[in-house]
Amino acid sequence: MKRENNIFVYIMVLFIIIAFVFVVYSGIKDYKYKKALNSEDPLDKCRVPSGYTTEEWIEHMSHHPDRYKECLKR
């Protein structure tokens, strides 16, 4: 019976760790997206904003092809 309790505890700890990693990762991803939106030039959303390299901005735009389709055609 003690061994079964240990397995249950290990499973619960693993579940908590996975949930924690998911929450942290989601928060970082959301922060980066908001940062990118706030950096976007309102007159030219294709222009590389400060704080990004051209490669980083192209990569960001490629994750949102519906929003940046005219930028990605260039």
C-alpha positions in Angstrom: 0.0 0.0 0.0 2.9 2.4 0.8 4.4 1.8 -2.7 1.1 2.8 -4.4 1.0 6.0 -2.3 4.5 6.8 -3.5 3.6 6.3 -7.1 0.6 8.6 -6.7 2.7 11.3 -5.1 5.3 11.1 -7.9 2.5 11.4 -10.5 1.0 14.4 -8.7 4.4 16.1 -8.5 5.1 15.4 -12.2 1.6 16.9 -13.0 2.3 20.0 -11.0 5.7 20.5 -12.7 4.2 20.1 -16.1 1.4 22.5 -15.3 3.9 25.1 -13.9 6.1 24.9 -17.0 3.0 25.3 -19.3 1.9 28.4 -17.3 5.3 30.0 -17.4 5.8 29.3 -21.1 2.3 30.7 -21.9 3.1 33.9 -20.0 6.4 34.4 -21.8 4.8 33.8 -25.2 2.0 36.2 -24.4 4.5 38.8 -23.2 6.6 38.5 -26.4 3.5 38.9 -28.6 2.3 42.0 -26.7 5.8 43.5 -27.0 5.8 42.9 -30.7 2.4 44.5 -31.1 3.4 47.5 -29.1 6.6 47.8 -31.1 4.7 47.8 -34.4 4.8 51.0 -36.5 1.1 52.1 -36.9 1.9 53.5 -40.3 3.9 50.5 -41.6 3.4 47.2 -39.8 6.0 45.7 -42.1 8.8 47.9 -40.9 11.2 46.3 -38.5 10.6 47.9 -35.1 13.5 48.8 -32.7 14.7 46.0 -30.6 14.3 43.4 -33.3 16.6 42.2 -36.1 15.2 41.9 -39.6 15.4 38.1 -39.2 13.5 38.2 -35.8 10.8 40.4 -37.3 10.4 38.2 -40.4 10.1 35.2 -38.1 7.5 36.9 -36.0 5.5 37.9 -39.0 5.6 34.3 -40.4 3.8 33.2 -37.2 0.9 35.5 -38.1 0.5 35.1 -41.9 -3.1 36.4 -41.9 -2.0 39.6 -40.2 1.2 40.2 -42.2 0.4 38.6 -45.6 1.3 41.7 -47.6 4.6 42.0 -45.7 5.6 38.4 -46.3 5.1 38.8 -50.1 8.1 41.2 -50.3 
